[in-house]
Amino acid sequence: MPKNTSRRYWLMKSEPSCFSFSDLRQSQNQLSPWDGVRNYQARNLLRDEIKKNDGVLFYHSSIKVPAIVGIARVVQDGYPDYTAWDPKSEHFDPRSNLENPIWYMVDVQFVADLEPPVTRNDLQDHPLLAKMGVMKKGNRLSVMPVEEKEWQAILALRNMADPLKP
């Protein structure tokens, strides 16, 4: 099978109390901006590397059993995060403005639930997945790359065909 050279894969973490996979599924057109990221390394990924049609593993963090709960697709390349310009937003940053945006976001769309979710224990028990970025101690990035072989291994854990393939 030829290696996919155009689509990349990402893991995006969110606390369900802030924004859950269910929130994405229930949003208009099952689409939402991935906004509020305030880490420069993650910002650089959103601005420079994450592209339309890339795959997303949606990870719920800061819960009793953290897990990859679903799959989404990037539907809009990175663009300035306008929540940084709104003084009423919890993501406001007075240093950022239209002429000099500091923070970026992408738009993501719901694709499929992972049933059951792929827990941290599932990842830890799998020889290929135990070394994923999300498993590294102290890694607090909300956006991180996923290798294609990791993406495929997660789908295989749930006997799932790749929902991003036509």
C-alpha positions in Angstrom: 0.0 0.0 0.0 1.5 3.4 -1.0 2.3 5.8 1.9 0.0 8.8 2.1 2.3 11.8 1.6 -0.3 14.6 1.7 -2.5 13.9 4.7 -1.0 14.3 8.2 -2.4 13.2 11.5 -2.7 15.0 14.8 -3.9 14.5 18.3 -5.9 17.4 19.8 -6.5 17.4 23.6 -9.4 19.1 25.3 -11.0 18.9 28.7 -14.6 17.8 28.2 -15.7 20.5 30.7 -14.3 23.1 28.2 -15.0 21.6 24.9 -16.0 17.9 24.4 -16.2 15.7 21.3 -20.0 15.7 22.0 -19.9 19.5 21.7 -18.2 19.2 18.3 -20.7 16.6 17.1 -23.6 18.8 18.2 -22.2 22.1 16.7 -23.6 23.6 13.6 -22.5 21.4 10.6 -20.5 19.4 13.2 -17.8 22.0 12.7 -15.9 24.2 15.2 -12.8 26.3 15.4 -10.0 24.9 17.5 -9.3 28.1 19.3 -7.8 29.3 22.5 -4.4 27.5 22.1 -1.9 29.6 24.0 1.3 27.7 23.6 3.9 28.7 21.0 4.9 25.2 19.9 1.2 24.2 19.4 0.6 27.6 17.8 3.3 27.0 15.3 1.7 23.6 14.3 -1.7 25.3 13.9 -0.2 28.2 11.8 2.4 26.3 9.7 1.8 22.6 9.5 -1.8 21.5 10.1 -3.7 21.6 6.8 -7.1 21.0 5.4 -8.1 17.3 5.2 -5.6 16.3 7.9 -6.9 13.7 10.4 -7.5 14.4 14.1 -7.6 12.1 17.1 -9.8 13.9 19.6 -8.5 13.2 23.1 -10.3 14.0 26.4 -7.9 15.0 29.1 -8.3 15.9 32.8 -10.9 13.2 33.4 -11.0 10.0 35.4 -10.1 7.9 32.3 -8.4 10.0 29.7 -9.0 8.7 26.2 -9.1 9.2 22.4 -12.9 9.5 22.0 -13.3 10.3 18.3 -12.0 11.3 14.9 -12.3 14.7 13.3 -11.0 16.2 10.1 -9.3 19.6 9.6 -11.5 21.6 7.2 -9.7 25.0 7.3 -5.9 25.7 7.4 -4.6 27.8 10.2 -5.8 31.4 10.5 -5.5 34.1 13.2 -7.4 33.2 16.4 -9.8 36.1 16.8 -10.7 35.2 20.3 -7.3 36.7 21.3 -8.7 40.1 20.2 -11.9 40.0 22.3 -11.4 41.5 25.8 -14.5 39.5 27.0 -13.0 36.2 25.8 -11.2 34.0 28.3 -8.5 33.6 25.6 -7.9 37.4 25.3 -4.3 38.5 24.7 -3.8 42.3 24.4 -0.5 41.7 22.6 -2.3 40.1 19.6 -4.2 42.2 17.0 -5.4 42.0 13.4 -2.1 43.5 12.1 0.1 41.3 14.3 -1.7 38.1 15.2 0.1 36.0 17.7 -2.3 33.0 18.0 -3.8 30.8 15.4 -6.5 28.2 15.0 -7.9 25.7 12.6 -11.5 24.5 12.0 -12.2 20.9 12.7 -15.3 18.7 11.8 -16.7 15.6 13.5 -16.1 12.4 11.5 -16.7 9.4 13.8 -16.9 8.3 17.4 -14.4 5.7 18.7 -16.4 3.1 20.5 -15.2 2.3 23.0 -12.8 5.1 23.4 -9.0 4.3 23.3 -7.8 4.8 26.8 -4.4 5.7 28.1 -4.1 2.1 29.3 -4.9 0.9 25.8 -2.1 3.1 24.4 0.3 2.1 27.1 -0.4 -1.6 26.4 0.3 -1.3 22.7 4.0 -1.5 21.7 3.6 1.0 18.9 1.3 3.5 20.8 3.1 3.5 24.1 5.6 6.0 22.7 3.1 8.5 21.3 3.6 12.1 22.3 0.5 12.1 24.5 2.1 9.4 26.6 5.2 11.3 27.4 5.4 12.5 31.0 4.9 16.2 31.4 3.6 16.7 27.8 0.9 19.3 28.1 0.6 20.3 24.5 -3.0 20.5 23.3 -1.9 19.8 19.7 0.7 17.2 18.7 1.6 15.2 15.6 0.6 11.5 15.2 2.5 9.2 12.9 0.4 7.5 10.1 1.3 4.1 11.6 0.0 5.2 15.0 -3.2 6.4 13.3 -3.7 3.1 11.6 -2.9 1.2 14.9 -5.6 3.1 16.7 -8.1 2.3 14.0 -7.1 -1.3 14.1 -7.7 -1.4 17.9 -11.4 -0.7 17.1 -11.6 -2.8 13.9 -12.4 0.4 12.0 -11.7 1.3 8.4 -10.1 4.7 7.9 -13.1 7.1 7.9 -11.0 9.8 6.1 -10.4 7.6 3.0 -12.9 8.1 0.1 
